[in-house]
């Protein structure tokens, strides 16, 4: 989500780990205007909530990441 908004730095730098310091390759969120800080924090929090959401398979009761369309355990479709 954050990448689609075009406001990240170093999003492809992880391939350079070993050539440059690892902490120089971490993805970063940069703001042009400090007045955008509250909106940027809201985007980050929304992204965290989306990545932590899960659904439970009705067939085998396994928990799956919300991004999965099928249960990874039994291949049952997401309800």
TIMI-2910 file (N, C-alpha, C, CB; in pm, 1 decimal, decimal comma, always signed):
<rs>
+----------+----------+----------+----------+----------+----------+----------+----------+----------+----------+----------+----------+------+
!      n_x !      n_y !      n_z !     ca_x !     ca_y !     ca_z !      c_x !      c_y !      c_z !     cb_x !     cb_y !     cb_z ! resn !
+----------+----------+----------+----------+----------+----------+----------+----------+----------+----------+----------+----------+------+
!    +82,0 !   -118,5 !     +0,0 !     +0,0 !     +0,0 !     +0,0 !    +86,8 !   +125,4 !     +0,0 !    -93,5 !     -0,5 !   +119,9 !  Unk !
!   +186,7 !   +129,5 !    +86,2 !   +272,6 !   +247,0 !    +93,1 !   +349,6 !   +263,8 !    -37,4 !   +369,9 !   +236,3 !   +211,9 !  Unk !
!   +398,5 !   +153,7 !    -93,2 !   +473,8 !   +160,8 !   -217,9 !   +386,1 !   +214,4 !   -330,3 !   +529,7 !    +22,6 !   -255,1 !  Unk !
!   +258,5 !   +174,6 !   -332,5 !   +169,4 !   +220,3 !   -439,2 !   +145,6 !   +370,6 !   -433,2 !    +36,5 !   +147,1 !   -431,3 !  Unk !
!   +168,7 !   +431,8 !   -317,8 !   +152,7 !   +575,7 !   -304,9 !   +277,9 !   +651,4 !   -349,0 !   +118,5 !   +611,3 !   -161,7 !  Unk !
!   +386,8 !   +577,8 !   -376,7 !   +506,8 !   +639,5 !   -430,7 !   +585,8 !   +723,9 !   -333,7 !   +470,8 !   +721,6 !   -544,5 !  Unk !
!   +583,7 !   +690,7 !   -206,3 !   +651,9 !   +774,5 !   -107,5 !   +756,0 !   +697,0 !    -28,0 !   +551,0 !   +835,6 !    -12,7 !  Unk !
!   +814,5 !   +595,3 !    -88,6 !   +915,5 !   +517,8 !    -17,5 !  +1054,3 !   +544,9 !    -73,9 !   +883,6 !   +368,4 !    -25,3 !  Unk !
!  +1154,3 !   +513,2 !     +5,6 !  +1294,3 !   +522,1 !    -34,9 !  +1359,1 !   +389,2 !     -0,9 !  +1368,3 !   +642,0 !    +35,3 !  Unk !
!  +1447,5 !   +341,4 !    -84,2 !  +1522,3 !   +216,3 !    -63,1 !  +1437,4 !    +91,2 !    -80,4 !  +1582,7 !   +215,8 !    +74,8 !  Unk !
!  +1323,7 !    +99,5 !   -146,7 !  +1238,3 !    -18,5 !   -156,8 !  +1303,2 !   -133,2 !   -233,6 !  +1108,8 !    +18,5 !   -222,6 !  Unk !
!  +1403,7 !   -104,3 !   -316,4 !  +1472,3 !   -209,4 !   -392,1 !  +1617,6 !   -227,4 !   -348,7 !  +1467,1 !   -178,0 !   -540,4 !  Unk !
!  +1657,8 !   -163,1 !   -242,2 !  +1798,5 !   -164,0 !   -201,1 !  +1840,3 !   -291,3 !   -129,0 !  +1825,6 !    -46,6 !   -112,7 !  Unk !
!  +1746,3 !   -377,1 !    -91,3 !  +1784,0 !   -497,0 !    -15,1 !  +1878,0 !   -587,5 !    -93,9 !  +1659,5 !   -575,2 !    +24,9 !  Unk !
!  +1879,1 !   -577,5 !   -224,0 !  +1970,7 !   -656,4 !   -305,7 !  +2115,7 !   -614,1 !   -289,0 !  +1932,0 !   -646,1 !   -450,5 !  Unk !
!  +2137,5 !   -498,0 !   -230,6 !  +2273,6 !   -447,8 !   -211,5 !  +2331,7 !   -485,7 !    -75,8 !  +2275,5 !   -297,6 !   -226,9 !  Unk !
!  +2256,2 !   -559,1 !     +5,5 !  +2308,5 !   -601,2 !   +135,8 !  +2435,0 !   -682,7 !   +112,5 !  +2202,3 !   -684,2 !   +216,3 !  Unk !
!  +2538,3 !   -648,7 !   +185,4 !  +2668,6 !   -711,7 !   +166,8 !  +2763,7 !   -618,4 !    +94,4 !  +2654,6 !   -842,6 !    +89,5 !  Unk !
!  +2710,0 !   -538,2 !     +4,6 !  +2790,6 !   -437,6 !    -65,0 !  +2792,6 !   -306,8 !    +13,8 !  +2736,0 !   -413,3 !   -207,3 !  Unk !
!  +2679,2 !   -276,9 !    +75,8 !  +2668,7 !   -158,7 !   +162,0 !  +2609,5 !   -204,2 !   +294,5 !  +2580,7 !    -45,4 !    +95,7 !  Unk !
!  +2616,1 !   -118,7 !   +393,9 !  +2566,9 !   -153,9 !   +527,3 !  +2418,4 !   -189,2 !   +522,5 !  +2590,9 !    -38,0 !   +626,0 !  Unk !
!  +2380,3 !   -291,0 !   +598,8 !  +2241,6 !   -338,0 !   +598,4 !  +2143,8 !   -227,1 !   +635,2 !  +2225,6 !   -454,8 !   +694,7 !  Unk !
!  +2179,9 !   -143,9 !   +733,2 !  +2086,4 !    -38,9 !   +774,5 !  +2067,7 !    +67,5 !   +666,3 !  +2135,1 !    +26,6 !   +902,9 !  Unk !
!  +2157,7 !    +73,1 !   +568,7 !  +2140,5 !   +165,5 !   +456,5 !  +2044,7 !   +111,4 !   +351,2 !  +2274,6 !   +195,2 !   +392,6 !  Unk !
!  +2000,2 !    -12,5 !   +366,3 !  +1909,3 !    -73,0 !   +269,0 !  +1767,0 !    -85,4 !   +321,8 !  +1960,3 !   -209,2 !   +228,8 !  Unk !
!  +1743,6 !    -48,3 !   +446,4 !  +1608,9 !    -59,2 !   +502,0 !  +1514,7 !    +35,2 !   +428,9 !  +1609,2 !    -28,6 !   +653,0 !  Unk !
!  +1394,6 !    -10,9 !   +395,7 !  +1296,7 !    +79,4 !   +334,2 !  +1262,9 !   +193,6 !   +430,3 !  +1167,8 !     +2,1 !   +294,7 !  Unk !
!  +1244,4 !   +309,5 !   +375,6 !  +1214,0 !   +427,5 !   +455,8 !  +1094,7 !   +500,5 !   +396,4 !  +1336,1 !   +521,3 !   +464,3 !  Unk !
!  +1025,4 !   +572,3 !   +481,0 !   +916,3 !   +659,1 !   +438,1 !   +964,4 !   +802,2 !   +454,7 !   +784,2 !   +632,6 !   +520,0 !  Unk !
!   +972,4 !   +875,2 !   +345,6 !  +1020,2 !  +1012,6 !   +348,8 !   +904,8 !  +1107,7 !   +320,8 !  +1133,9 !  +1033,5 !   +247,1 !  Unk !
!   +902,9 !  +1218,5 !   +392,8 !   +800,4 !  +1320,4 !   +373,8 !   +862,6 !  +1445,4 !   +313,7 !   +730,4 !  +1353,5 !   +507,1 !  Unk !
!   +793,4 !  +1504,0 !   +219,0 !   +837,3 !  +1630,6 !   +161,7 !   +794,1 !  +1743,9 !   +253,9 !   +779,8 !  +1650,4 !    +18,4 !  Unk !
!   +671,9 !  +1733,7 !   +304,8 !   +617,3 !  +1836,1 !   +393,6 !   +592,0 !  +1776,4 !   +531,3 !   +486,9 !  +1895,8 !   +335,6 !  Unk !
!   +646,3 !  +1839,5 !   +633,3 !   +627,1 !  +1790,1 !   +769,5 !   +478,9 !  +1788,8 !   +807,3 !   +706,1 !  +1876,2 !   +868,9 !  Unk !
!   +399,5 !  +1870,6 !   +742,5 !   +256,1 !  +1874,5 !   +771,4 !   +186,1 !  +1744,1 !   +732,5 !   +191,4 !  +1991,5 !   +698,1 !  Unk !
!   +254,0 !  +1658,5 !   +654,3 !   +197,6 !  +1529,9 !   +613,5 !   +225,6 !  +1417,7 !   +713,5 !   +252,0 !  +1491,2 !   +478,4 !  Unk !
!   +289,6 !  +1449,3 !   +826,3 !   +329,3 !  +1346,5 !   +922,0 !   +210,4 !  +1266,8 !   +975,0 !   +403,5 !  +1409,8 !  +1037,3 !  Unk !
!   +102,5 !  +1332,4 !  +1012,1 !    -14,0 !  +1260,7 !  +1065,6 !    -71,7 !  +1165,4 !   +961,4 !   -122,1 !  +1360,2 !  +1111,8 !  Unk !
!    -81,9 !  +1210,0 !   +837,6 !   -133,7 !  +1123,4 !   +731,0 !    -39,9 !  +1006,1 !   +705,7 !   -153,6 !  +1203,6 !   +601,3 !  Unk !
!    +91,0 !  +1030,2 !   +710,4 !   +188,7 !   +922,4 !   +690,1 !   +178,3 !   +818,5 !   +800,9 !   +331,8 !   +979,3 !   +684,3 !  Unk !
!   +164,9 !   +863,1 !   +924,3 !   +149,2 !   +769,1 !  +1036,0 !    +21,1 !   +687,8 !  +1022,1 !   +148,9 !   +844,4 !  +1169,6 !  Unk !
!    -84,8 !   +749,7 !   +972,5 !   -210,3 !   +677,2 !   +951,1 !   -193,1 !   +569,8 !   +844,0 !   -322,7 !   +774,6 !   +910,9 !  Unk !
!   -117,8 !   +600,1 !   +738,4 !    -90,9 !   +501,7 !   +633,1 !    -12,3 !   +384,2 !   +689,4 !    -13,8 !   +566,3 !   +516,2 !  Unk !
!    +88,4 !   +413,3 !   +770,2 !   +170,1 !   +306,8 !   +829,7 !    +84,9 !   +218,7 !   +919,9 !   +288,0 !   +366,4 !   +909,5 !  Unk !
!     +3,5 !   +278,1 !  +1005,1 !    -81,6 !   +199,7 !  +1095,5 !   -182,0 !   +115,8 !  +1017,5 !   -155,6 !   +292,1 !  +1193,3 !  Unk !
!   -239,6 !   +172,7 !   +912,9 !   -334,0 !    +98,2 !   +829,8 !   -265,6 !    -20,9 !   +764,5 !   -395,3 !   +189,4 !   +722,8 !  Unk !
!   -143,7 !     -0,4 !   +719,0 !    -67,1 !   -108,3 !   +656,7 !    -39,1 !   -219,9 !   +756,4 !    +64,3 !    -54,5 !   +599,6 !  Unk !
!     -5,7 !   -184,6 !   +879,1 !    +20,4 !   -285,2 !   +983,1 !   -105,4 !   -366,0 !  +1013,0 !    +71,8 !   -217,8 !  +1112,1 !  Unk !
!   -218,9 !   -299,0 !  +1020,9 !   -344,0 !   -368,3 !  +1050,6 !   -381,2 !   -463,5 !   +938,8 !   -456,6 !   -268,3 !  +1073,4 !  Unk !
!   -360,5 !   -423,1 !   +815,1 !   -393,5 !   -509,2 !   +702,1 !   -304,9 !   -632,1 !   +699,1 !   -380,7 !   -432,9 !   +571,5 !  Unk !
!   -177,1 !   -615,3 !   +732,0 !    -85,7 !   -728,8 !   +724,6 !   -107,6 !   -827,6 !   +838,3 !    +57,5 !   -680,3 !   +726,0 !  Unk !
!   -173,5 !   -785,6 !   +945,5 !   -196,6 !   -874,3 !  +1058,9 !   -332,7 !   -942,3 !  +1055,4 !   -182,8 !   -797,4 !  +1186,5 !  Unk !
!   -419,4 !   -904,2 !   +962,1 !   -552,7 !   -961,8 !   +960,5 !   -548,7 !  -1104,0 !   +903,8 !   -648,3 !   -873,6 !   +878,3 !  Unk !
!   -633,6 !  -1187,8 !   +959,1 !   -639,6 !  -1328,3 !   +919,4 !   -784,4 !  -1371,4 !   +904,5 !   -567,0 !  -1417,8 !  +1022,0 !  Unk !
!   -802,9 !  -1485,0 !   +838,5 !   -934,0 !  -1548,6 !   +833,7 !   -915,8 !  -1694,8 !   +870,0 !  -1000,8 !  -1532,9 !   +692,8 !  Unk !
!  -1021,4 !  -1752,2 !   +926,8 !  -1016,0 !  -1892,1 !   +968,9 !  -1093,6 !  -1978,0 !   +870,1 !  -1072,4 !  -1909,2 !  +1112,3 !  Unk !
!  -1029,4 !  -2084,3 !   +825,1 !  -1090,7 !  -2176,3 !   +730,0 !  -1209,4 !  -2246,9 !   +795,3 !   -987,1 !  -2279,6 !   +679,1 !  Unk !
!  -1320,8 !  -2251,5 !   +724,5 !  -1440,2 !  -2318,1 !   +776,6 !  -1429,8 !  -2469,5 !   +765,6 !  -1563,8 !  -2269,7 !   +702,8 !  Unk !
!  -1338,3 !  -2517,9 !   +683,5 !  -1322,2 !  -2661,1 !   +663,2 !  -1228,0 !  -2723,5 !   +766,6 !  -1270,2 !  -2687,9 !   +523,0 !  Unk !
!  -1106,5 !  -2668,2 !   +780,7 !  -1006,7 !  -2729,6 !   +869,5 !   -972,9 !  -2644,0 !   +991,1 !   -880,4 !  -2757,4 !   +792,3 !  Unk !
!  -1031,6 !  -2526,1 !  +1002,6 !  -1014,0 !  -2433,7 !  +1114,7 !   -875,1 !  -2369,2 !  +1120,5 !  -1040,0 !  -2506,1 !  +1243,4 !  Unk !
!   -797,0 !  -2382,8 !  +1015,5 !   -663,0 !  -2322,4 !  +1010,4 !   -675,5 !  -2171,8 !   +987,9 !   -576,6 !  -2387,6 !   +897,7 !  Unk !
!   -584,2 !  -2094,5 !  +1048,2 !   -580,4 !  -1950,5 !  +1025,6 !   -491,3 !  -1920,5 !   +905,5 !   -529,6 !  -1875,8 !  +1151,7 !  Unk !
!   -536,4 !  -1825,6 !   +823,2 !   -466,8 !  -1788,3 !   +700,5 !   -452,5 !  -1636,9 !   +693,7 !   -541,8 !  -1841,4 !   +576,2 !  Unk !
!   -344,9 !  -1590,4 !   +632,4 !   -328,6 !  -1447,2 !   +609,2 !   -443,7 !  -1397,9 !   +522,0 !   -191,0 !  -1416,4 !   +542,4 !  Unk !
!   -487,7 !  -1277,6 !   +546,8 !   -601,5 !  -1222,4 !   +474,1 !   -577,3 !  -1217,2 !   +323,4 !   -633,1 !  -1083,6 !   +525,6 !  Unk !
!   -452,9 !  -1210,2 !   +282,9 !   -421,1 !  -1203,6 !   +139,9 !   -438,9 !  -1337,5 !    +68,8 !   -279,2 !  -1155,5 !   +121,2 !  Unk !
!   -451,4 !  -1447,6 !   +143,0 !   -469,3 !  -1579,7 !    +81,7 !   -613,2 !  -1596,3 !    +35,7 !   -431,0 !  -1692,3 !   +180,8 !  Unk !
!   -631,7 !  -1639,3 !    -87,2 !   -764,8 !  -1666,4 !   -140,9 !   -808,8 !  -1809,1 !   -109,2 !   -766,9 !  -1643,1 !   -292,4 !  Unk !
!   -711,4 !  -1896,7 !    -83,4 !   -736,8 !  -2036,6 !    -47,7 !   -665,9 !  -2067,5 !    +82,9 !   -689,5 !  -2133,2 !   -160,5 !  Unk !
!   -722,8 !  -2159,5 !   +158,6 !   -657,4 !  -2205,9 !   +280,4 !   -527,3 !  -2276,5 !   +242,1 !   -751,0 !  -2301,0 !   +362,0 !  Unk !
!   -419,1 !  -2242,3 !   +307,5 !   -290,7 !  -2304,0 !   +273,0 !   -287,0 !  -2450,7 !   +315,2 !   -175,0 !  -2227,4 !   +339,0 !  Unk !
!   -370,0 !  -2489,6 !   +410,4 !   -370,0 !  -2626,6 !   +461,8 !   -453,7 !  -2721,6 !   +375,1 !   -422,4 !  -2627,9 !   +604,6 !  Unk !
!   -577,6 !  -2681,8 !   +344,0 !   -669,7 !  -2774,3 !   +275,9 !   -719,9 !  -2723,9 !   +140,6 !   -787,7 !  -2801,5 !   +364,6 !  Unk !
!   -678,9 !  -2604,4 !   +100,8 !   -715,9 !  -2544,7 !    -28,2 !   -862,7 !  -2502,8 !    -38,1 !   -685,6 !  -2641,8 !   -138,2 !  Unk !
!   -931,7 !  -2494,8 !    +73,8 !  -1070,2 !  -2446,8 !    +76,2 !  -1071,1 !  -2297,9 !    +41,8 !  -1136,7 !  -2472,2 !   +216,1 !  Unk !
!  -1169,9 !  -2253,6 !    -36,1 !  -1178,5 !  -2112,6 !    -72,3 !  -1210,3 !  -2026,5 !    +48,8 !  -1283,9 !  -2092,0 !   -180,2 !  Unk !
!  -1160,7 !  -1905,4 !    +44,7 !  -1186,6 !  -1806,7 !   +149,2 !  -1336,3 !  -1776,3 !   +152,5 !  -1103,8 !  -1676,5 !   +125,3 !  Unk !
!  -1397,0 !  -1770,0 !   +270,7 !  -1542,3 !  -1742,3 !   +277,1 !  -1576,3 !  -1601,5 !   +229,9 !  -1593,6 !  -1761,5 !   +420,0 !  Unk !
+----------+----------+----------+----------+----------+----------+----------+----------+----------+----------+----------+----------+------+
</rs>
